Amino acid sequence: MIMRDAVILQALLFIHISCQSDSSSSVVVAGYNVSGPAGSNLVLQCMSGRMVWTRDRARDRQRVVHWDMYRDAPDFAMERVVDMFPTGDQRLYHTHNLRRVSLNPTAFKDGNFSLVIKDVRMNDRGLYSCNLHHLYCHLHETVRVQLNVTKSKRKQQRFWDGQKAVYVVLQGTTAVLPCINRRSVWTDWSDEEEDQQVVHWDRQSPGVQHDSADRLVDLYASGEQRSYGPLFLQRKMNISNKAFAEGDFSLTITDLQLTDQGTYSCHLHHHYCGLHERRQFRVTVEAPLIRSTQPVVTLPRDKDTSKADAPRVINFILPDQKHHFLLPLFYVLASFLLLASFTLVVVLVMKRRKAKDFSPKVSVRSSRSPSSSDEYEIDIGEVDTCTREEKGFEYKNNNLLKENTLKKAQPKVIDLDKEIQKFSK
């Protein structure tokens, strides 16, 4: 018997320890698969309205409990019964509840918000709801209890109807409607809230377990930020400084590379509010995105002169456009340019061939013999060049002849003495 009790106690102790460890660890609330091209910027969105930082110092207004009652008759009306704040101040809404309905003044210390009704009357019958509100932590909890009044002692009972607790109480006695919540968020208050909220990002490389993940960045509500790893890694992965003011704790990754692949985790911890959440992102990197801002025109160069008249091919590399309706316009322009260039080349070639076909030709007979009948076709252009050269030579010969005639036309000097001597002999 003692051994059995020891085994049961050990099992209960193990269950309590395991539940406590699970409650302290973060819970995965969302998982995403994200991909992006290499070299681009990637944003892993991690938002939470419950982690919004506030500077509201009205601490007594942050937490409040109030009891409401719903009557079945005549028109299912709802009425407020009592309110209480952490300072212990209570407010009753109807005079018939004075000194008869109350809450425990130490409710916000021990977590017991049960409603005490003295001298129960038949008019107290209805559905009661205990509403716990924590404005700072964005928590709203409701506990419902059905109160029935009877005049017979043997009809008194308490049971659960599947949705709420039902209390059947004898008229004239005291009824205690339970509403217990002993979580630290309702019972404690920390003067240093900036040390209670923290967000940190982890990264698991492919094949790495969650316990061995690398820490990337920590961000506290006080504004302190810590980055880990190499300097280039700290510069490319950042969180906004206004994260706690806007509730946006997204991680921005610049210049995405293949080495950035893995599982990223966004951890949100608010110890005072009891918030421990984790969001996971599985990041994959695709092929790099190549974008050109201007069309590139390539004109092939023909080494062979015989191919110089062939039409040239113009290749257009169109930039990546987000508006796909512009693509047909580019194709039309490219086709028009190709057709115009081809037509121009064909016209030039035809004109050149026509000029060769209609050029005048002269038939020249051979001067070898008078009876020879051989004829040669000479292009008039070649004849023209020959005549020009011959005219040049004739011009030079005429000048020489003129010089000779001038020399011959000079007057001859005659010596009379010598002529007389000749005749005398």
Secondary structure, DSSP 8 states (H G I E B T S, - for coil): -HHHHHHHHHHHHHHHHHHHHHHHS-EEEEEEEEEEETTS-EEE--B-GGG-------GGGTEEEEEEEE--SSS--EEEEEEE-TT--EEES-GGGTTTEEE-TTHHHH-B--EEESS--GGG-EEEEEEEEETTTTEEEEEEEEEEEES-GGG-EEEE-SSSEEEEEETTS-EEE--B---HHHH---S-GGGTEEEEEEEE-TT--GGG-EEEEEEETTS-EEE-S-HHHHHHEE--TTHHHHTB--EEE-S--GGG-EEEEEEEEETTTTEEEEEEEEEEEE------SS--EE----SSGGGTTS----EE-----S-GGGHHHHHHHHHHHHHHHHHHHHHHHHHHHHHHHTS-EEEEE-SS-TT---EEEEEHHHHHHHHHHHHHHHHHHHHHHHHHHHHHTS-----HHHHHHHHH-
